[in-house]
Amino acid sequence: MRSDFIAASIVALVMMVGIGVLIPYKFFDLVAIGAMDIWLAVILSILIWLGVGATVIAIIAIAGGTSMASRWTGTSYVKEKSESFSMTAYRARQRAMLEELDEAIKLLRDIRDILKEAGE
C-alpha cells in the first residue's frame, strides 16, 4: 500500500469517529438534559451517519484511484525508460559491429589489391 492511501484512510477513520460518533453522542446528551426531542436526535444522527459514510467512501475512492493512477504511470515510465536504455544499448552494439565490418572490408580490399599485384 502506498503512504498516500494509508494517510487518507487514517483521515477517513478520524473523521468517521469524530463526526459519526461524537456529534450523535452530543445530540443524545442534549436529549438527556431535555434540550432536544428524541426523534430529532435520531433523524439528525442517521443523516450524519449517511453523510459520514458517503464522505469516507469518497475519500477512500479518491485516494485509491490516485494511488492506482500513480502506479500505472510510474510503472509505464520505468518500463519505458528501461526499454529506451536497452534500445540505446542495442543500437550502440550494432554501430560497433558495423564499424568492425567496415574495417574488415578495408582489410580484405587491401589483401585483394596485394594479390592482384602479385599475380600480374
C-alpha positions in Angstrom: 0.0 0.0 0.0 1.1 3.5 -0.7 1.6 6.1 2.0 -1.0 8.5 0.5 -3.6 5.8 0.6 -2.8 5.0 4.2 -2.9 8.7 5.2 -6.3 9.1 3.5 -7.6 6.0 5.4 -6.4 7.5 8.7 -8.1 10.8 7.9 -11.3 8.9 7.0 -11.2 6.9 10.2 -10.6 10.1 12.3 -13.5 11.8 10.5 -15.7 8.8 10.9 -15.1 8.6 14.7 -15.1 12.3 15.2 -18.2 13.2 13.3 -20.1 9.9 13.2 -19.8 9.2 16.9 -19.2 12.3 18.8 -21.9 14.5 17.2 -24.7 11.9 17.7 -23.4 11.5 21.2 -23.9 15.2 21.8 -27.4 15.0 20.3 -28.4 12.3 22.8 -26.7 14.3 25.5 -29.0 17.2 24.6 -31.9 14.8 24.7 -30.9 13.6 28.2 -31.0 17.2 29.6 -34.2 17.9 27.8 -33.0 20.4 25.2 -33.8 18.3 22.1 -36.5 15.9 21.2 -35.5 12.2 20.8 -36.9 11.9 17.2 -34.9 14.9 16.1 -31.8 13.5 17.6 -32.4 10.1 15.8 -33.1 11.7 12.4 -30.1 14.0 12.6 -27.8 11.1 13.8 -29.0 9.0 10.8 -28.4 11.9 8.4 -24.9 12.5 9.9 -24.0 8.7 9.6 -25.1 8.7 6.0 -23.1 11.8 5.2 -20.0 10.5 7.0 -20.3 7.1 5.2 -20.6 8.8 1.8 -17.7 11.1 2.6 -15.5 8.2 3.8 -16.3 6.2 0.7 -15.4 9.2 -1.5 -12.1 9.7 0.4 -11.1 6.1 0.0 -12.2 6.0 -3.6 -10.2 9.2 -4.5 -7.1 8.1 -2.5 -7.3 4.6 -4.0 -7.8 6.0 -7.5 -4.9 8.4 -7.4 -2.8 5.7 -5.8 -3.5 3.3 -8.7 -3.1 6.1 -11.3 0.3 6.9 -9.9 1.3 3.2 -10.0 0.2 2.9 -13.6 2.0 6.0 -14.8 5.0 5.2 -12.6 5.3 1.7 -13.9 4.9 2.6 -17.5 7.5 5.4 -17.1 10.1 3.0 -15.6 9.3 0.4 -18.2 9.6 3.0 -21.0 13.0 4.1 -19.5 14.3 0.5 -19.4 13.2 -0.2 -22.9 14.8 3.1 -24.0 18.0 2.1 -22.3 18.0 -1.4 -23.9 17.3 0.1 -27.3 20.1 2.6 -26.9 22.5 -0.2 -25.9 21.4 -2.4 -28.9 21.9 0.5 -31.3 25.4 1.1 -29.9 26.3 -2.5 -30.3 25.0 -2.5 -33.9 27.1 0.6 -34.7 30.2 -1.0 -33.2 29.6 -4.2 -35.3 29.2 -2.1 -38.5 32.5 -0.3 -37.8 34.3 -3.6 -37.3 32.8 -4.9 -40.6 34.0 -1.7 -42.4 37.5 -2.3 -41.1 37.3 -6.0 -42.2 36.1 -4.9 -45.7 39.0 -2.4 -45.9 41.5 -5.1 -44.9 40.1 -7.6 -47.4 40.3 -5.0 -50.2 44.0 -4.4 -49.3 44.6 -8.1 -49.4 42.9 -8.3 -52.8 45.0 -5.5 -54.2 48.2 -7.1 -53.0 47.2 -10.4 -54.5 46.3 -8.7 -57.9 49.8 -7.0 -57.9 51.5 -10.3 -57.1 49.5 -12.2 -59.9 50.4 -9.7 -62.6 
